[in-house]
């Protein structure tokens, strides 16, 4: 697993509930740097941590197979990224404190975007209106690539 700080040793800790973390730690014993957190419910996060929380670029895979690749802050999707459901439906765009919020593009499981095209402003599951989101979608795709570059799911 890549290590963002070549001087920090990679260590594994298994929590009493069965979750485990392998990665680097800060001086106060919190996850910090790059690591992988495996949860007993089948979820895992691999990527960057700051002061114990998922922050920076990372990949989160949920128990149902859905996944998010992109930016995190304080343990939540925040910034830009790509969220893909198990049925293949995908949102590429902006997230705020764990929710879809901002510009983005919705792609249906068959690869289409709908008619008219579902590109614009979203809040949660609501499409608020059409707008050009090409720049944000490009940033979301780049964030997904960076999430994989800093991790090894």
N, C-alpha and C positions, 0 to 999 in steps of 0.2 A: 504494500500500500504506500502511495506517495506520502512524503512527510514534508509539510511546509516549512518546518524548522529542522534543519539537518542535525542540530545538536540535541533535540528533544527525543528521548527514547519512546518507542512504541510499546505500549503496555495494554494488557487485556484485564478487564474487570467484569465479573459476573455479579449482578445485583441480586438481592435476596428473592425477588419475584421471578428471577430467571432471565431477565433482559441482560444483554451483554454489550460492552463497548470495547473496541480495539482501536487504539489511536494514541494521539499525544494529549498531554494534560498540562494545565497551568500550575503555578506554584501553590495554588490553593486547593488542588485536587479536583478541578473541574475540567471537563472535556474542552480542549482548546487546540486548535490547529486542524489537522485532517484526521478523520476516523470513520468508523462504521458502527452504528448503533443498531443492534438486532433486538426486536421486541418479541415477546412471547406470543403476541396475537398474529405473528407472521409478517408484520411490517418491518421495513428496515430503511434507514437513512444512511447514506454514505456521502461524505463531503466535508465542508468546512464547519468548524465550531468556534464559538467565541464565548468564553466564560460559562461553559456548560450548556449552551443552547446552539441549535442549528442556526448558523449565521454565515452568510457568504453564498457560495455556489454549492449546490448539492442535488442529490437524486433521492426522492422519497418514493418507495413502492409500498402500496397499501395491501392489506390481506386479500382484497378482492381482485388484485392484479392491476388496479389503476395506478398511475404513476405521475409524478410531477418532477420536472427537471428545470432548474433555474435558480433564481435568487431567493434567499431566506433571510429573515431578520427576527431575532428573539423567538426562534422556533416556529415561525409561520411563513407561508408563501408570502413574499413581499418583494415587489420590484417587477421584473419581467420573467416569463418562463413559459413552459409548455405543459399543460395538464391533459393527459390522455386517459379516457375511461376504458374499461375492459371491452366494451363493444366497439372501440375504435374511434368514437367521437372525440374530437380534440379542440382545445382552446389554446391559441397562441396569443399572448398579450400581457396585459398589466394585471397585477394582483396587489391587494392592499390588506394587510393584517389577516391573511389566510383566506380571503375571498376574491373572486373575480371582480375587479373594479377598474374600469378605464377602457382604453382602446384595445381592440383585438380582432381576431378572425376565428370564426367557428367553422370547423370542418366535420361533416357528417361521416359515418362509418363507410359510406360508399365513395368517399373522396371528394364529394361535391360540397359547395358552400351555400347552397340554397338559391332560390330565385325569389326576390332579389338577393344578391350576395350578402351573407351575414357577416359583414365587416363594419365595425363602427364602435360605438360606446356601449359597454355592458356594465351591469351591476348585479352581482350574483347570477341568478338564472334569467334575468330580464335583459332583453335587447332594447336599449333606449333610443337608438337612432343610427342612421348611416353616417359614416365618416371614413376618410382615408386612414388606414392603420398600417400601411406598408412599412414605415420606419419602425414602429413598435413591434410588428411581427418579425422583422429582421433581427431586432435586438433580442426578442424572446428566443428565436432560434439560436442566436449566438450564445445566449446565456445557457441554453440546454447543452450545447457543445462544451462550454466551459465547465459545466457541472460534471460532465463525464471525464473531462481532462484532469480534474482535481480529485477524482475518485476512481474506484475500481469495483463497481457493483458486480 
